[in-house]
Amino acid sequence: MLSVSKKSAAIPQSAIRKMAGAARGMENVISFAIGEPDFTTPGEIIQAGIKALEAGETHYTPNAGLPSLLEAVADNYKARGFEYEPSEVIITAGAMEALFLSMLAILDPGDEVIISNPYWTNYYGMILQVGAKPVLVNAYEKDGFMFDAEELRKAVNAKTKAILINSPANPTGGVASRKTLQDIAALAKEKDIFIISDEIYKHIIYTGEEYVSIASFAGMKERTIIIDGFSKAYAMTGWRIGYAAGPETVIKTMIKLQENVVSCVSAVAQNAAVAALTGSQKPVADMAAQYAKRRRLIIDGLNQMDKISCIEPKGAFYAFPNITKTGLTSEEFAMRLLNEKQVIVVPGNGFGPGGEGFIRVSYATSEENIRIGLKRMKEFVESL
């Protein structure tokens, strides 16, 4: 009998999409599930896309991306103190494709990639998809859900090809300190390991400190692949446009691989992305300010609930509250909350075994929805 490949059958389904699917057909649902800005793409960016269409920008672009966008990305890095040339950048169909191509480019079957536990679900699936092995290193609540360099060191062996860093992090909102990043950089140089640095949430940070990329440290640019995009900061999830910056040999390989996957990214989306990077950054700051208000609302609300506790996320737009005192598993809590109160959260075990005892709550939704959702959740917890 014909069947799908064993490799594809082994790829786990996203717990995020699973919960969203479970709510189909329900009425009056409040969703804290999907990590998508509820804002519309800023008008200046939309207009740039419209102008591109009207100008006939409806054809293939170079596999690497439009020269104007490659230059805009490189210039954006230079303004932050990096020295990336356009030849060290690739434009991709969202940051997810950038992640996948980076793994295809550097990993051979049997290679190991260290990821945090809990982790964003797609990291695990992508690593399996390219034939490599995900290795989990616990990131604990007491440490703000960020790697401990000594724990990382214990996981490194001859098969370790890369360490994947996500800061600010999905699903926890954790942010790596400069000291932690310096320690990881030292380990990477000592053991000759790649770093894949997912920086998609770098504009959504609440510490008041300047964002730090591990690629900015001496000797790290040549071994770091930065993954980034426009979806979160510019509310452009539907445009499907991201990018990667890294060593030219890796980027050239990713460009070659992209030709076999999507050929190139939409010319319209690329022109809009140029406007995003070169235009006013006030909409980015305004949206981040709204997330900060929502973060305060949701953290205070969660911590006022009996048997629920939640540390303050330092970035992104997720809270990762601890629900162990309720006596329910993460999945039991999420499914009962959905069925009894029509509120969608994501069970923490969907982000790896380290997520058991937690749920992920996205506050990329309106303050009104947050207040209604918190009220229902409080009623649910009190009924246990």
Secondary structure, 3 states (H helix, E strand, C coil): CCCCCHHHHCCCCCHHHHHHHHCCCCCCCEECCCCCCCCCCCHHHHHHHHHHHHCCCCCCCCCCCCHHHHHHHHHHHHHCCCCCCHHHEEEECHHHHHHHHHHHHHCCCCCEEEEEECCCHHHHHHHHHCCCEEEEEECCHHHCCCCCHHHHHHHCCCCEEEEEEECCCCCCCCCCCHHHHHHHHHHHHHHCCEEEEECCCCCCECCCCCCCCHHHCCCCHHHEEEEEECCCCCCCHHHCCEEEECCHHHHHHHHHHHHCCCCCCCHHHHHHHHHHHHCCCHHHHHHHHHHHHHHHHHHHHHHCCCCCECCCCCECCEECCECHHHCCCHHHHHHHHHHHHCEECEEHHHHCHHHCCEEEEECCCCHHHHHHHHHHHHHHHHHC
